[in-house]
Amino acid sequence: MAEKRALRIETKNGVRSIIFARPEQYNTITPEFRDELSQALDAADADHDVRVVLLRAEGPAFCAGYGLDWSTRAQAGENQRKRAWDSIADLRMISQYVNVYMKLWYLSKPTLAAVNGWCIGGGTDMVLCADLIIAAENASFGYPPARVWGTPTTAMWVYRMGLERAKRYLLTGDEIPAKEAARIGLILETVPEDELKSHATALAERMARVPENQLQMIKLLCNHTAENMGLSTSRLVGSLFDGIARHTQEGLDFVARAGEVGFRQAVGERDDPFGDYGSGPRSRRRTKK
């Protein structure tokens, strides 16, 4: 029986919808997800019938970050080889993911994301590269690995909402409810959950009425402001620091703990003192629905 693909593709009225289709896994990032997303973005960019790309997701989460089951096991296996950590090899590894996320930024066509439910950790590394983000009112953002075991690899936080607010949320790893994310400029806007798909699609189709070359010029003009502020350097530092954070003593302890009790409990132990994400009241309300 063929393995279920991570994505579905739909095209209508000049809009290519790329739909994350592993709801039971909260659309977590895996090597297979990465490769399918890369191919889908390349195909959209090459198709002249496509003017706008829209990311959507099935299930209770847009993307709950990296699949910690396979990623913690991978690092544990690396540690058992008893070789010194190779920062350049690690950078090559994480860049295989970062370069795919950045395709949303460098794609010649506008990219939108319609975010439902959780979008945290590596999910934010990806989605913050999109040109515009619309979220359901019940969505949540955040980078809990800022507490231990990671740093934002694509480093988009400062460019989206400014220096002080980026520090506020990255120095704590705190959860950001969607309405607050819109208020502070991390995302564009929020809409009721049952209107998310129609609202985001309508905006994408409205943009798709503009000639392709005009869309490309405007996107380049806007993006080069961030490029001239040093985005590529920030991304390199973020990716290097992410590897370092995964190999500090605290990072190694987190991986060892995940091996002992399972990654869900290890994550819970990290986040319980803060009372958010899976440990918080918003998560409990979701569970009751």
N, C-alpha and C positions, 0 to 999 in steps of 0.2 A: 504494500500500500504506500503510495507516494506521500512524502512528508508534506504537511500543510505549509503553504507559503506564508511569509510574514506580512505580505502586502497584497492589496487589491488595487486595480487601476480602473478608473472611469474617466471618460472624456465627453464633455458637452459644452457647446457655446463658447469654444475657445479656452475652456478651463480643464486642465488635467488634474483630477483628484487622485491623490495617492493616499490610500486608506490603510492604516495599521490594523491588521486583522488577526491578532493573537490576544483576544480579550481575556482569556482565562489566565494568561501569563502577564497581564497588565501591560502588554506591549513593551516588555523590557527589551533592552538592547542586547543582541547576540551577534556573533560574527555573521550569521545568515541574514539577520535583519539589516546589518550594515551593508552587506553586498547587494541585497535586493534594493535597498534605498538608493545606493549609488547608481545602479543600472537604471532605475526608474527615473532619476533626476537627469541622467545623461540622455535618455530617450526623449524626455519632455523638452529638453533644451534643443534637441536636433529636429523636433517636429514643428514645422512652420504653421500647422493648424492649431498649435497650442500657444497661447499668449500669456497665460497665468497658471501657476501651479498652486494647488490648495492641498495642504496636509490635513487629514482627519483621522479619527480613530474610533474603533468599535470598543464597546465595553466600558468598565468603570474607570479606566485610566487612559490618558493620552499616551504617556510613557513614564513608567515608574523607575527610570534610570537603567543602569546596567543590571543584567541578570546576575545577582551576587552569588547564586549557586555555582555557576561555572567560573566566574571571575575570581572568587576567593579560592576555589580549588586550583585554578591555574597558578595563582601566586604561591599557594602552599606547595605545589609541585616544584615550582621554581626554587623555593627556599630549601627544599629537600635535596636539591642538587649540590648544595653547599659551595656554590660559586659566588664570588663577590658580585653584588648588583652592578649591572652594566647600564648606566644612565642613557647612553646613546641607543642601545638596543631597545630599552624601554620607550624612549622617544619615538623610535621607528614603529613600535607596536601601537602606541596610543595614537600616533599620527594616522594610522590606517582608519581610525574612527573620526578623528578631528577633521581630516581632509574631506570626508563624506559630509559631515555636518556643514562645513564651510561651502559646499556646493550650493546650499540654499542662499548663501550670501553672494557667491560669485556667479551663479546662474544668470544668464543674460536676461531672463524674464522675471517679473515679480513673483515672489513666493509669499503665500499666506499660510497661517496655521490656525485651525479651529480647535481649541484645547478644551477637553472635557476631563473632569476628575483630576487625578494626580498628574503633575508634570514636574518631576523632581530629579535631583542629581544629574546624571548624564542626559536625562530628558531635557533639562534646561540648557546644557551644553549644545544640544541640537536645536531646540526650538528658538532660542534667542538669536540664531543665525538667520531666521526667516525675516522677511522685510516687514511684515505686519502680523500681529498676534491678536486674535479675538478669543475670548474665553467664556465658557459657561459660568454663571454666577457661583456655582458650587465647585469650581476648579480651585486647585491649590498649586503654588509654585514654591520652590526653595532648593537649597543646596545643603542637605544634611551632612554629606561627606566633609563639609568645611569643619565639622567638629572632630573628625578623625578620618583618615584614609583617603583624602583627595583635595584637589583644588579645581576650580572651573577651567577646563582646558581651552575653550574658545574665548574666554575672557571678555564676554560681551556685556557684563553687568554695568561697568562704569559708563560705557558708551550709550547704554540705554537709559539709565536713570541718574547718572551723575556720581561723583566720587563719594560724597558723604553717605548717601542712601545705600550705595553698593557696599560700603564698609559696614553699615548698620546690619545688613542681613547676612553678609558673608562672615563677619566676626562672631556671629552667634549661630549661623546655620538655621535661623528661625523660619518656620513655615509662613508663607505669604498668601493669604486668601485672595481670590481673583479680584474682588472689588478693590482691595488695597493695592494689588499689583497694578491695576489701571490708574489709581489715584496718584501713585508715585512714578508712573511712567515706564514701568517695566514692560507693560503690554498696552495695546491700543484702547481696548474697551471690553466690557462684559455685557452679556445678554442672558435672558433666561435659558435654562438648559434645553428646553424643547424648541427654542428658536435658533440655536447655535448653527446647525447645518444650513438652514435656509438663509440666515443673515450673512454668514460667511460666503456662501455660494453667490448670493446676490451682489456682494461687494466685488468678488472675483470676476463675475460676469460683467459688471459695470466697467471694471478696469480693462477687461478684454475687448471692449469696444474701441479702445485707443489703438492706433497703429503700433505694430510691434517695434518699429525702430524708435518711436517716441518713448515707449515704455522702457526700452533699453537705455536710452540716453538719460532719462530722468533718474533711473535707478543708479547708473554709474555716477551721475553728478552728486547724488545724495551720499552714496557709499564712500566716495573718495574723501569726503570730509573726515569720516572715521579713519580711513586708511592714512590720511596725512597726520592724524593724531597719534599714530603708532600702533594701529591694531595688529599688524603682523608681529611686531615685537612682543606685545602683550600676549598674543596667542602662543608664541614660543615659550615665554616664561611660564605661562599657565600650564602648558603641557609638561615642561620639565619639572615644575613644582609638584604637579600631580603625581609623577613617578616618585619624587622624593617623599611626598606625604604617605605614599603606600609602603615606603620602606623605612620610615622612622621606627623607633622601638614601639611607639603607640600603634602605628599602622601594622607592624608585624604581630603585635599582641591581638589586634582586632581580627586578623586572619586566623591566628591560632584559636581564638575563642570561637570563631565561626566554625572551625573544624571540630571543636569539641561539642558545641550545643546546637549547631545549625545557624545559618546566616540570619534567619528571621529573629531568633532570640538575641543574637549578637547585635543586630540593628536596634532591637527593642531596648536592650541595655544601654546602648549609646543615646537613644532619644528619650527614654523614660524620664530622666531628670528635667528635660525641657518641656515635657507634656504636649508634644505636637506630633505631626505626621501620624503614624500608626498608633502612637501612644496618646493621642489627644482626643478631645471631645468631638471634633469634626469627623474623625475616623469612626468613632462610636455611633454617631448619627447616621453615617453612610451604611454601617453594618446593619442597622435596624431597618433600613428601607428594603 
